[in-house]
Amino acid sequence: MQVLGYTHPDFRSLRDTVRWCTPARGAGGVAIAVYHRGELVVDVACGTRDRNGTPFEPGTLALSMSTGKGVMATLLHQMVDRGVLDLDAPVAKYWPEFGKNGKGAITLRQAASHRAGLYSIARVIDSSEEMFDWDHMVRVIEDMWPVHQPDTDFGYHAWTGGWIIGEVLQRQTGKTFPQLIKENLADPLELDGLYMGLPESELPRVAEFLIPKLPRKVLRGRPRSVRARVRQTASTTLRWHSAVGQFVDAMIPPGLGDVLGDPRWLTSVIPSGNGVFNARSLARLYGALSRGGALNGVRLLSAAALAEAAEDQNRRIGRVIPFPLRFKVGYMRPVSLGLRFSVARRHFDVGLPNPHAFGHFGFGGSGAWADPERELGVGIVTNCFGGRIPGDLRPVAVATATARCAERRGA
């Protein structure tokens, strides 16, 4: 299987990794990029970008779902670093209409750390097509009630957090969310593939989103009447049902499977779930964050802001995803199983080369992260749901391979 692109000799094993991440048969492709100590050491791709067999290239753009949450978090921390926003101020300070229905005391920190209790999107919209309309979703968020008392528990805000953070950023800066990405991240770092709200002119660069029939059917969700019956059952029988209901309400808005990959999905602004990136842009962004917030004379964040951004906020298993994801202020701890052990006074996390790493992953196998200990910035994008390594385990393989290469490279 042909691998396109460049690898530094010390990172040559990543060529094998990208092959393992790519389907052995059929359509689908993957791109991986790595910055180490500020240098681009991997920029490779393998497989196909569509069902016609067009090669997936290192610069190919791909829908990367929640990987964009980390990009949004970087924007948020930039504005905090510049004094434009205060993480501990109520959201309602910047967006007064948000404060009704028990939401008046919710802070930006709580919203970015999944502690606001506003994750149940399937309770408040009837169709995923509603998410194409920013102003409509702002009104939906304003009318929401928290599922639990804010800051007493946490649940993954798969969709809603993007509009909460995004609307505050827009109101306080007077600029649109795509403008903020372009002016504060893409242009300073000279990135050619970092979008949420893709310009129509860039659509030809995007790989076809190859979602299998069964996942697409599952992602269509359920009508509101069925969801109501599930919640009623959950309240009177086993707690397990409640956990399942919370997962569905938070993760699967009705009709999601029908719109994923639709051009409207790509060109709308849905900050929590429609990032369109190439691997090299993500790796360069996180390459800067892995080196104290700056790369080649371009500073994104101060050291103090970066330290606050990377601090764990949630250490327990959350309400929505039964897994200790160790959320930070907008980021998550990548590839973590939440289990620590020590050998010869060195501390490790199972599945995570560095417990201080931070970034975000997206449904289907994309992801990007910074490993400050090893000065690594890594990005992986894909248009398919598995290779010889299945689905969302592919970033685990990439994290492991890049860490090993960096350690062998030494000083």
C-alpha positions in Angstrom: 0.0 0.0 0.0 1.6 3.3 -1.2 2.4 6.0 1.4 2.7 9.5 0.1 4.7 12.3 1.7 7.7 12.9 3.8 9.2 11.3 6.9 12.3 12.2 8.8 14.6 9.1 9.1 14.1 9.1 12.8 10.3 8.8 12.4 10.2 6.4 9.4 8.2 3.8 11.4 5.2 6.2 11.1 5.0 5.1 7.4 4.0 1.6 8.7 1.7 3.2 11.3 -0.3 5.1 8.6 -0.6 1.8 6.6 -2.1 0.1 9.6 -4.5 2.9 10.1 -5.8 2.6 6.5 -8.3 0.0 5.3 -6.6 -3.0 3.7 -9.4 -3.2 1.1 -12.0 -0.7 -0.1 -12.2 3.1 0.1 -10.8 5.2 2.9 -7.6 7.1 3.7 -5.6 8.6 6.5 -3.1 11.4 6.9 -0.6 11.8 9.8 1.6 14.8 10.5 4.1 15.3 13.4 6.1 18.3 14.6 9.1 17.5 16.9 11.0 20.4 18.5 9.4 22.8 16.1 10.4 20.7 13.0 8.0 19.0 10.6 9.2 15.4 10.8 6.2 13.5 9.4 3.7 14.6 6.7 2.3 11.4 5.2 -1.0 9.9 3.8 -2.2 6.6 2.6 -5.4 5.2 1.0 -8.1 6.9 -1.0 -10.1 10.1 -0.4 -13.3 8.8 -2.2 -14.9 5.7 -3.6 -13.4 6.4 -7.0 -9.9 5.7 -5.8 -8.5 9.2 -5.7 -5.4 9.2 -3.5 -5.6 10.6 0.0 -2.7 13.1 0.0 -0.9 14.8 2.9 -2.8 18.1 2.3 -6.3 16.5 1.9 -8.9 18.1 4.1 -11.2 15.8 6.2 -14.2 16.2 8.4 -12.7 15.7 11.9 -15.8 16.2 14.1 -14.8 16.9 17.8 -11.1 17.3 17.0 -12.2 21.0 16.5 -13.0 21.4 20.2 -9.3 21.7 20.8 -9.0 24.4 18.2 -11.9 26.3 19.8 -10.2 25.8 23.2 -7.0 27.4 21.9 -9.1 30.4 20.7 -10.8 30.7 24.1 -7.5 30.7 26.0 -6.0 33.3 23.6 -8.8 35.7 24.5 -8.4 35.0 28.2 -4.6 35.5 27.9 -5.3 38.9 26.2 -7.7 40.0 28.9 -10.7 39.9 26.6 -12.4 37.2 28.6 -12.3 35.8 32.2 -12.7 32.0 32.7 -14.3 32.5 36.1 -16.8 35.1 34.9 -20.4 34.0 34.3 -21.3 33.4 30.7 -24.2 35.8 31.2 -21.7 38.6 31.8 -21.0 38.5 28.1 -24.3 37.0 26.9 -27.1 38.2 29.2 -29.9 36.2 27.5 -28.0 33.0 28.4 -28.6 33.6 32.1 -32.2 32.5 32.4 -33.6 29.1 33.4 -31.1 28.4 36.1 -28.0 29.2 34.1 -27.0 32.6 35.5 -24.1 31.4 37.6 -22.5 29.1 35.0 -19.0 30.3 34.3 -16.9 30.1 31.1 -14.6 27.6 32.9 -17.5 25.3 33.8 -18.9 25.5 30.2 -15.5 24.7 28.7 -14.9 21.9 31.3 -18.3 20.1 30.6 -19.6 21.0 34.0 -22.6 23.2 33.0 -25.2 20.5 32.7 -26.3 21.6 29.3 -25.3 18.5 27.2 -28.7 17.0 26.3 -29.1 18.3 22.8 -31.6 15.7 21.7 -34.1 17.1 24.2 -34.1 20.5 22.6 -34.0 20.0 18.8 -36.1 17.9 16.5 -33.6 17.7 13.6 -29.9 17.9 13.1 -30.5 20.4 10.3 -31.4 22.9 12.9 -27.7 23.0 13.8 -26.9 24.6 10.4 -28.5 27.9 11.8 -26.2 29.6 14.3 -28.8 32.2 15.5 -31.4 29.5 16.0 -29.0 27.4 18.1 -28.2 30.4 20.2 -31.9 30.8 21.0 -32.1 27.1 21.8 -29.2 27.3 24.2 -30.8 30.4 25.9 -34.0 28.4 26.5 -32.2 25.3 27.9 -32.4 24.3 31.6 -29.4 22.4 33.1 -29.8 18.7 33.5 -28.1 18.9 36.9 -27.0 21.7 39.2 -24.1 23.3 37.4 -20.6 22.5 38.7 -21.8 19.6 40.9 -21.1 17.0 38.2 -20.0 16.8 34.6 -21.1 15.3 31.4 -19.5 15.6 27.9 -21.1 18.5 26.0 -20.7 16.9 22.6 -22.5 19.7 20.7 -23.8 22.5 22.9 -20.5 23.7 24.3 -19.5 24.9 20.9 -22.3 27.4 20.7 -21.8 28.5 24.3 -18.1 29.3 23.9 -18.4 30.4 20.3 -21.2 32.9 20.9 -19.2 34.4 23.8 -16.2 34.7 21.6 -18.2 36.4 18.8 -20.0 38.8 21.1 -16.9 39.9 22.9 -14.7 40.3 19.8 -17.3 41.5 17.3 -16.0 38.9 14.8 -17.4 35.7 13.4 -16.1 32.4 14.6 -14.4 31.6 11.2 -12.8 35.0 11.2 -11.3 34.3 14.7 -9.8 31.0 13.5 -8.3 32.7 10.4 -6.9 35.8 12.1 -5.7 34.2 15.3 -4.5 30.7 14.3 -4.5 30.0 10.6 -2.9 33.2 9.3 -0.2 33.6 11.9 0.9 30.0 11.6 0.4 30.0 7.8 -1.9 27.0 7.9 -3.7 25.8 4.8 -6.2 23.5 6.4 -7.9 24.8 9.6 -11.6 25.4 9.2 -14.9 25.4 11.1 -17.3 26.9 8.7 -15.6 25.7 5.5 -15.6 28.3 2.6 -17.5 26.8 -0.4 -14.4 27.4 -2.5 -12.6 24.7 -0.4 -15.1 22.0 -0.8 -13.2 20.3 -3.7 -10.3 19.7 -1.2 -12.4 17.7 1.2 -12.3 13.9 1.3 -15.6 12.1 1.0 -17.0 11.1 4.4 -17.2 7.3 4.2 -19.6 6.4 7.0 -20.8 2.7 6.9 -24.5 2.0 6.6 -24.9 0.6 10.2 -23.3 3.6 12.0 -25.2 6.0 9.7 -28.5 4.3 10.7 -27.7 4.4 14.4 -26.8 8.1 14.1 -30.2 8.9 12.8 -31.3 8.9 16.4 -34.8 8.6 17.6 -38.0 10.6 17.4 -38.7 12.8 20.4 -41.7 10.6 21.4 -39.4 7.5 21.6 -36.8 9.5 23.6 -39.5 10.5 26.0 -40.5 6.9 26.6 -36.9 5.9 27.1 -36.5 8.6 29.8 -39.7 7.6 31.5 -38.5 4.0 31.6 -35.1 5.1 32.9 -36.6 7.0 35.7 -38.5 4.0 37.0 -36.2 1.0 36.4 -32.5 0.4 36.2 -29.9 3.2 36.3 -28.3 1.5 33.3 -31.1 2.7 31.2 -30.6 6.2 32.5 -26.9 6.1 31.5 -27.8 4.9 28.0 -30.5 7.6 27.7 -28.0 10.3 28.8 -25.5 9.1 26.2 -28.1 9.2 23.4 -29.5 12.6 24.4 -26.0 14.2 24.5 -24.3 12.5 21.6 -27.0 11.7 18.9 -29.2 14.6 17.9 -32.1 13.4 15.7 -31.2 12.8 12.1 -27.4 13.2 12.6 -26.7 10.2 10.3 -28.6 11.9 7.5 -26.5 15.1 7.4 -22.9 14.0 8.2 -20.9 14.7 5.1 -23.6 16.9 3.5 -21.9 20.1 2.1 -24.2 22.1 4.4 -22.6 20.3 7.4 -19.2 21.3 6.2 -19.9 25.0 5.4 -22.0 25.7 8.5 -20.4 26.8 11.8 -20.8 24.0 14.3 -17.7 24.5 16.6 -18.1 21.3 18.6 -18.5 19.0 15.7 -17.6 20.0 12.1 -13.9 20.9 12.1 -12.5 20.4 8.6 -8.7 20.0 8.8 -5.6 18.6 7.3 -3.1 16.8 9.5 -0.2 19.2 8.9 -2.2 22.2 10.1 -3.3 20.4 13.3 0.2 19.2 13.9 1.7 22.7 13.4 -0.9 24.2 15.8 -0.2 21.7 18.5 3.5 21.9 17.7 3.4 25.5 18.9 1.5 24.5 22.0 4.0 21.8 22.8 6.8 24.3 22.9 5.5 26.7 25.5 2.9 28.3 23.2 5.1 29.6 20.4 6.6 28.4 17.1 9.1 30.1 14.8 8.5 33.5 16.4 4.7 33.2 16.5 3.3 33.1 20.0 -0.2 31.7 20.5 -0.3 31.5 24.3 1.8 32.6 27.2 3.3 30.0 29.4 0.9 30.9 32.2 -2.2 30.6 30.0 -1.0 27.3 28.7 -0.5 25.9 32.2 -4.0 26.8 33.1 -5.4 25.4 29.9 -3.8 22.1 30.4 -4.8 21.6 34.1 -7.2 18.6 34.7 -10.7 19.7 35.7 -12.5 16.4 35.8 -10.9 13.2 37.1 -13.9 11.0 37.5 -16.1 9.1 35.1 -18.7 11.5 33.7 -22.4 11.2 33.1 -22.4 10.9 29.3 -19.2 8.8 28.5 -18.4 6.1 31.1 -14.7 6.6 30.8 -12.2 8.8 32.7 -11.3 11.2 29.9 -9.6 13.7 32.2 -11.1 16.8 30.7 -9.2 20.1 30.9 -10.4 23.6 30.1 -11.6 22.8 26.6 -9.1 20.0 26.0 -9.0 16.4 26.9 -6.1 14.1 27.9 -5.4 12.1 24.8 -5.4 8.3 24.7 -5.8 8.0 28.4 -7.3 5.0 30.2 -7.0 6.9 33.4 -4.7 4.3 35.0 -1.3 5.4 36.4 1.6 3.3 37.4 5.3 3.9 38.3 8.5 2.3 37.3 11.9 3.4 38.6 10.3 6.7 39.9 8.8 7.5 36.4 5.1 7.9 36.2 3.0 6.6 33.3 -0.6 6.4 32.1 -1.7 3.2 30.4 -2.2 4.1 26.8 -0.8 7.6 27.2 2.9 8.3 26.6 2.8 11.5 28.7 0.2 12.3 31.4 0.7 16.1 30.7 -0.3 15.8 27.0 -3.5 17.6 25.9 -5.6 17.9 22.8 -8.9 16.5 21.5 -10.2 13.6 19.4 -13.1 13.3 17.0 -15.6 10.6 16.3 -14.3 8.2 13.7 -10.6 8.3 14.4 -9.3 11.8 14.0 -7.4 13.7 16.6 -4.6 16.2 17.5 -2.6 16.8 20.6 0.5 18.3 22.1 3.0 16.4 24.2 5.1 19.1 25.9 7.5 16.7 27.6 8.7 15.4 24.2 7.9 18.7 22.3 5.5 16.8 20.0 2.6 18.2 18.0 0.6 15.5 16.3 -2.4 15.4 13.9 -4.3 12.6 12.3 -7.3 13.0 10.0 -9.3 10.3 8.2 -12.4 9.9 6.1 -13.2 6.3 7.2 -14.1 4.5 10.4 -11.3 2.0 10.6 -8.3 0.4 9.1 -6.5 -2.7 10.2 -6.5 -0.8 13.5 -10.2 -0.2 14.3 -11.8 3.3 14.5 -11.0 5.5 17.4 -8.0 3.3 18.5 -6.0 4.7 15.6 -4.9 7.8 17.6 -3.7 5.5 20.3 -1.4 3.7 17.8 -0.2 7.1 16.5 0.5 8.5 20.0 2.5 5.4 20.9 4.5 5.4 17.7 5.4 9.1 17.8 6.4 9.0 21.4 8.7 6.0 20.8 10.3 7.7 17.8 10.9 10.9 19.8 12.5 9.0 22.6 14.8 7.1 20.3 15.8 10.3 18.6 17.1 11.6 21.9 18.9 14.9 22.2 
